Amino acid sequence: MIYRDIKYNELDKIAEIERNIFKEEAYSIDIIKDLYFHADFFIVAATDDEIIGYIIGEVRGGSGHIITIAVKEEYRGRGIGSRLLGRFIKFVRKKGGNRIYLEVATSNIEAIKFYSKHGFKVIRILPKYYKSGEDAYLMELRL
């Protein structure tokens, strides 16, 4: 498993993983392309022939923001998400950031447990945050 910057010709694979995991809330290929050009941080976990997971983030005004993070379901529980997150935390610290934010669906118990395990705390509920009308938790990690 290697962790590296995404390549433009792999963006369709990211869009496919997004659709499989996030369903109707998935980012479109157009948004993923926009993130490729504008996000501060976009790395993948990959084998020689497969993208396993990814994280996209940005740093603004001393705060990091995780735009999206995902690991294919069949590869979960192997520390891949933790390593992706760890690389982003290191990046935010290097940029002088002192906190990281993210949004997560209130029904996504698996993700909430993952983030909590890594020190994130729920700081607020964002009502009807998603297209589906579902609420999100705004979570924060202080560095």
Backbone torsions as a table, in degrees:
resi	resn	phi	psi	omega
1	MET	NA	128.8	175.4
2	ILE	-120.1	154.8	178.4
3	TYR	-120.2	122.4	-173.2
4	ARG	-154.1	168.9	175.2
5	ASP	-64.6	146.0	175.9
6	ILE	-68.0	150.7	173.1
7	LYS	-107.3	147.1	-176.0
8	TYR	-55.3	-40.5	-177.1
9	ASN	-73.2	1.2	177.0
10	GLU	-103.3	-0.8	-175.2
11	LEU	-61.9	-32.5	177.7
12	ASP	-64.1	-31.2	177.1
13	LYS	-69.5	-36.0	176.1
14	ILE	-64.8	-44.4	179.5
15	ALA	-60.4	-38.2	179.3
16	GLU	-66.0	-44.2	177.5
17	ILE	-62.9	-43.2	177.6
18	GLU	-54.3	-49.7	-178.4
19	ARG	-62.0	-42.0	-178.3
20	ASN	-66.3	-35.4	-176.0
21	ILE	-91.4	-47.9	-170.7
22	PHE	-98.8	-2.7	176.3
23	LYS	51.4	-123.8	-175.4
24	GLU	-69.7	-14.0	179.1
25	GLU	-92.3	1.2	-176.9
26	ALA	-64.7	146.2	172.5
27	TYR	-70.0	140.2	177.4
28	SER	-73.6	164.5	177.1
29	ILE	-60.4	-34.9	178.8
30	ASP	-64.9	-41.6	178.0
31	ILE	-68.0	-39.5	178.4
32	ILE	-62.5	-40.7	176.3
33	LYS	-62.8	-42.2	177.7
34	ASP	-61.3	-42.7	178.2
35	LEU	-64.1	-35.9	177.6
36	TYR	-56.6	-41.7	-177.2
37	PHE	-84.6	-23.0	-171.3
38	HIS	-119.1	-20.2	179.9
39	ALA	-72.5	149.7	179.5
40	ASP	-76.4	-24.2	-169.7
41	PHE	-145.6	122.5	-179.4
42	PHE	-151.1	94.8	179.9
43	ILE	-122.5	159.4	179.6
44	VAL	-122.6	156.0	165.5
45	ALA	-102.7	126.8	-173.0
46	ALA	-145.3	153.2	166.9
47	THR	-98.2	-172.0	179.6
48	ASP	-60.7	-30.6	-173.2
49	ASP	-129.9	11.0	-175.7
50	GLU	-149.0	137.4	170.5
51	ILE	-84.7	124.5	-176.3
52	ILE	-98.4	-36.5	-177.8
53	GLY	-165.3	176.0	-178.2
54	TYR	-162.6	163.1	172.2
55	ILE	-141.5	137.6	176.9
56	ILE	-124.8	131.0	-179.6
57	GLY	-151.3	172.9	178.6
58	GLU	-144.3	160.5	176.0
59	VAL	-127.8	124.4	179.6
60	ARG	-139.9	130.9	173.5
61	GLY	53.7	39.0	177.9
62	GLY	83.1	3.0	179.7
63	SER	-123.5	137.3	172.1
64	GLY	-91.7	152.2	176.9
65	HIS	-135.3	122.8	174.6
66	ILE	-84.6	112.3	179.6
67	ILE	-74.5	-46.6	175.9
68	THR	-160.5	150.0	174.3
69	ILE	-145.9	137.7	-179.0
70	ALA	-155.3	147.7	172.6
71	VAL	-132.7	134.3	177.7
72	LYS	-52.9	140.2	-173.4
73	GLU	-54.7	-41.5	-176.1
74	GLU	-70.7	-8.9	179.5
75	TYR	-109.4	2.8	-178.4
76	ARG	-70.8	156.3	179.3
77	GLY	83.0	10.2	-179.1
78	ARG	-111.8	7.5	178.3
79	GLY	87.0	3.8	-177.5
80	ILE	-66.9	-47.1	178.1
81	GLY	-61.2	-39.5	178.6
82	SER	-63.6	-40.0	179.0
83	ARG	-69.8	-39.0	175.6
84	LEU	-61.2	-48.1	179.4
85	LEU	-61.0	-43.0	179.2
86	GLY	-59.2	-38.5	178.2
87	ARG	-66.7	-37.7	178.3
88	PHE	-69.5	-40.6	177.5
89	ILE	-58.3	-45.6	178.7
90	LYS	-60.7	-42.1	179.0
91	PHE	-61.7	-45.8	-179.3
92	VAL	-62.9	-43.9	177.6
93	ARG	-60.1	-43.6	-180.0
94	LYS	-61.0	-32.8	179.0
95	LYS	-83.7	3.2	178.2
96	GLY	87.1	10.4	-179.9
97	GLY	-74.3	151.8	179.8
98	ASN	-123.3	5.5	176.5
99	ARG	-160.3	159.0	177.1
100	ILE	-132.7	136.3	178.1
101	TYR	-115.0	157.0	171.4
102	LEU	-158.0	161.9	174.0
103	GLU	-115.4	141.4	179.3
104	VAL	-143.9	139.6	178.7
105	ALA	-59.7	137.1	-178.8
106	THR	-62.3	-20.9	178.9
107	SER	-87.9	-7.9	-175.7
108	ASN	-86.6	72.6	-174.2
109	ILE	-59.8	-41.7	-179.7
110	GLU	-58.3	-46.2	-179.8
111	ALA	-68.3	-40.6	179.7
112	ILE	-61.0	-42.1	177.0
113	LYS	-63.0	-42.3	178.8
114	PHE	-59.4	-50.7	-178.5
115	TYR	-65.1	-40.9	179.2
116	SER	-61.8	-40.3	178.0
117	LYS	-58.9	-29.9	-179.2
118	HIS	-95.2	11.7	172.8
119	GLY	97.5	0.6	178.1
120	PHE	-72.9	144.6	177.6
121	LYS	-124.0	143.3	173.9
122	VAL	-71.5	126.8	178.8
123	ILE	-113.1	-15.3	179.4
124	ARG	-171.0	157.6	172.2
125	ILE	-99.2	135.4	176.9
126	LEU	-106.7	99.4	-175.8
127	PRO	-62.3	137.3	175.3
128	LYS	49.1	43.6	-175.6
129	TYR	-69.1	-36.9	-174.9
130	TYR	-94.6	160.0	178.9
131	LYS	-52.9	-35.0	-178.7
132	SER	-71.1	-10.8	-176.6
133	GLY	94.2	-2.9	-179.7
134	GLU	-70.5	146.5	175.5
135	ASP	-76.1	159.4	173.8
136	ALA	-125.7	154.6	166.6
137	TYR	-93.7	136.7	166.4
138	LEU	-91.9	121.2	-178.5
139	MET	-115.1	151.3	-176.7
140	GLU	-135.6	141.3	170.8
141	LEU	-118.8	121.0	175.0
142	ARG	-88.6	130.8	-177.6
143	LEU	-96.6	NA	NA
